[in-house]
Amino acid sequence: MNRLKCSIGSIEFNNPIFTASGTFGYGNDLPEFVDMSRLGAIVTKSITYEPRVGNPPPRVVETPSGMLNSIGLANVGIRIFIKDIIPLYENIDTKIIVNIAGSTNGEYIKVLKELESVSTDIVGYEINISCPNVEFGGMELGVDAKLSNKLITELRKHTEKLLFVKLTPNVTDITIIAKAVEDAGADAISAINTVVGMGIDIGKRKPTIYKTYAGLSGPAIKPIALAMIHKISKVVSIPIIGIGGIVNYKNVIEFLLAGATAVQIGTANFRNPNAGIVIIDELNKYLKENGISRYSELIGKLDLYE
């Protein structure tokens, strides 16, 4: 019995444990260390139309219970991704979801159309409208419901594959954005991306990150993520993929109870690339020991106080 079988849209996943974009490379970096067929899905690092070198260093700094990063969407660009990376997915026996980023609606659409023009086993796209580490695009779209709706409406016209939309927590009310992208045709919502943060080196009297501000991830943001997942679950009917500080199976159960259908493992991958597989085994053991036949029985089952 597969207690962890997970469905989003028309796609069935072996389990609800995915990797988070930007924490697992393109999904082809660690095959000798990780049995990637065990993972529910791999979400690639963000792909833009043209290659990007990203932000100058220092751009990754450890913090208590997390890390600050300001990579700036460094990536090889869509042409090299299609030519050199996509063929490697034939040897990876798990679902692949490509994270797409851009500075304008037109760039997002061009990247998606390029991917749609080639025959691949990619099952869907995660649209990143929530990156705090670039000068233009990303967050501007993710904090405006009308702009978010317009972008996803346009992208929906060009694909029948899954469309996940990755939301930023750096907004007044994340539920407004969530409802806007659901109305535009999103199949699922990924939440949350990093929280804007900052570090200071008192010796140098400089920020610890070159760009001053960065995205905070890791266990420090889990309470924020849980609250936002729970709020989103009250206003949308599409699945939610929970992200933010997950390091063990207990954290996964928290996200499920809050309303998530699946989760993504992010910062934990930097400490242990097998973090997701360990969590899958732990979660299976928990379900079996507690007589739970399907993990989905936990989704949204948070018992609030009267």
N, C-alpha and C positions, 0 to 999 in steps of 0.2 A: 504493500500500500504506500502510495506517495502522499504523505500528509501535507506536503508543501507545494503541491501543484497550484499554479497561479495563472489567472487569465486577466489580460488587459486588452480591451477591444476584441479583436478576432484572434489574437496571438496568445498561445499558451506557453508559459515558462515553467521549467522544472521546479523552480522555487522562487520566493520573493526577495532574494538577496542579490542585489545588483552592486556593481562598483560605481562610484561617483566620478563624474567627469573631472579631469585634471589630477586624479589621484592614482591612475592606473595606466598612464600613457595612452597609446592607441590600442592597447589590448594585446599587443604582440611582443611586449618587452620582456615578459617573465615566464615564458612557457616551460623552461626547465625547472622553475621553482614552484610553480602553481599549476594544479590540475584545473584549468579554466573551464573544463566541461562540467565541473561541479557547480559553478556559479549560475545563478538564474539569468543574468545578462551582464554584458560589459558595456558601459557607456564611455565612449571615447573622450579624449580631451577635445576642447573646442576646435572646430575647423572654420577658418575664414576663407574668403575668395582668394586673396593674395597671401603669400607667406608673411608671418610677423615674427620679428625677433624678440618682441616683448619689452618689458621695462628693464632698465639698468639694475645691476645689483647694488646693495643688498636688496633681495626681493622675497626672501623667506626667512622668518625668525621664529624660533620656538618661544612660546609663552606658557605661563602656568595653565595647565589643562587645555592646551591647544597650540595653535600656531597662527602667525600672521603671514599672509602671502600677497604679493602684488606681481604676479608673473606677467600679466598684461596680455594674455591670450597668445603667447608664443606658440607657433605651429607652422607646419610645412606648407600650408595652403592647399586648396582643393585639387589642383592638378597633380601634384606629387602624391597627395593622399590617394587619389584614384589610381594612379599609375603604380605606386610602390607599396602602399599599405593594404588597400582592399584585397588584392590577390592573396595576401597572407591569411585572411579570414577563412579561406577554404580549409585551413588546417586547424581551426579553432572551433571545437564542437560546442558552441553555446551561442545564444542570441547576441547580436551586435546592434547597438543603438548609437547613432552618430550625433554628437552634440554640435550644433551649428551656432555660430556667432556672427555678428556683423555690425557695421556702423550705420547702415541705412536699411530700409525695407528692401531696396533693390539688391543689396549685397546678400541678405538672407535668401532672397528668392533665387539669385544666381547660383548660390552654393547648392541649394536644394535641387534645382533643375539639373545641375551637373551630375549630382548623385543619382537622380532619377533617370538620367540618360544612359546609364550603364547597368548591366544586369548583375545584381549582387544578391546575397542572402541577408542583407541588412533589413531588419524588421521595422525600423522606425527611426525617428529623429527627435532629439531633445533640443528645443529651441531656447537658447540662452538669452533671456532678456533681463538678466540680473547681475551682470558682472560689474563689480565696483572698481575694477582696476584698469579701466581704459578711459581715454579722454572723451570719445564720442561713441554714441550708440549704447547698446546694452541697457544700462540703468535708466537712461532717458525713456526708453520704451517701457521698461518694467515698472515704472512708477506712475504711468499714465494709462488709465483703463481704455480710453478711446484709441490711443496709439497701439496698445497691446492687441486690442480686438481687431484693428485694421490689419496688422501684420499677420496674425494667425488666420484671419479670413482669406488673405491673399495666398498664404502658404497652403492652406487646405485645398485650394483650387488645383494645386500642382502635384498632389500625392494622395494615394489611398493608404499609404503606410501609417503606422502609429505616429501621432504627434504628441510628444510630451512638451509642456511649457515649464521652464524652470524660473521660479519666482524669487524676487528679492525680499528679505525681511525689512529692508530699509525704507519702509513706507508707513504712512499713517494707518491705513487699513488694507491689509493684504487680501481680505475677502472680496473687495471690489474688483481687484485685478483678477482674482481667481474666477469670479463669475463672468467677467468680460471675455476671458480666453475660452471658458467652457462654451459660452454663447457663440464664439467664433468657430467652434468645431474641434477644439483640442480633445484628445482621447484620454489624457491624464495630466495631472499637475505634479511637478517635482518641486518640493519645498523642504528646506529653504537653502538658498545660497548663503554665502558668508555674510557676517555682520561687519559693518564698517568699524575698524578699530585703529589704534595707533600705539606705538611703543617709543620710548625715549631713552637714549644712551646718555646718562648723566655725566659720564666721563668726557665724552666728545661734545656733549650738549647738542646732539643731533638726533633726528628721528632714527629709529632702528631700521626703517624701510626707506629706500631712496625717494620714493614718491610720497613720503610722509604718511599718507593714509593707506590702509590695506584691508584685506578681508580676513576676519577672525573666524577660525573653524575649530573643530574639536569639541571635547566634552563640555567646555565652557558655554557653548551655545545651545546645548540640548534642551534646557528648559524653555528657551525662546522658540526653538523649533517645535516642541511638543504643543505649546500654546497655539502656534499658528496652524499646525496641522488640525488641531481640534476645531479652531475657528473656521477654517476652510471647509471642513467636513460638514458643517452646518448649512452651507450655502450652495454646494455643488453635489452633483450625483455621479460625476466621473471619478475614477480611481485617483488616489493621491499617493505619490511616492515620497516617503518621509526621508529627510536628510538632516543630519546635524548631530555630531558627537556620539554616534553609535559605536560602541566598542565590544559589546557582548550580547548574548541572546536576550537578557533581561531588558536591555535597551530596545531591542526589536519589539518585544512584547509591549513595552510602553507605547511605542509608535502605533502598533496595531490597535491597541485599546483606544488610542486617541483618534483613530479613524483612517490610518494609512492602510493601503492594500499591499504595498511593497516598500522596501527601503533601499537606500544606497549607502554603502560603506565608503567613507572618504578618508579623513586624516589617519584613521587606524591602519590604512594600507601602508603608510610610510614607515610605521613601526614594524608591521608584520604583513607582508604581501598575501599571506594565507589567512588573514583575519576573517574574510568572508566565509571561507570554508570551515574554519573553526566554529563560527557562529551558526552555520547551517547544521553542523553536527550537534551542537548544544541545543538548538531549537528543536530538532527532531527528537532528541532525548527527552526534553521537557514535555513535548506533546504526548509522547508515548507514556511517560510516567504519570501523566495527569489524565489519561484516557481521552485525549482530544483527537478525533479522527482527521480533522482538517484544520489547518492553521487559520483558515478564513473564519472559523467560529469565534475568533478573538477580535475581529475587525469591528471597531466602533462600540465595543462592549464595556466602555468605561461607565462605572456606576457612580453617578454624582451624588453629593449630599443633598438632602431635601432642602 
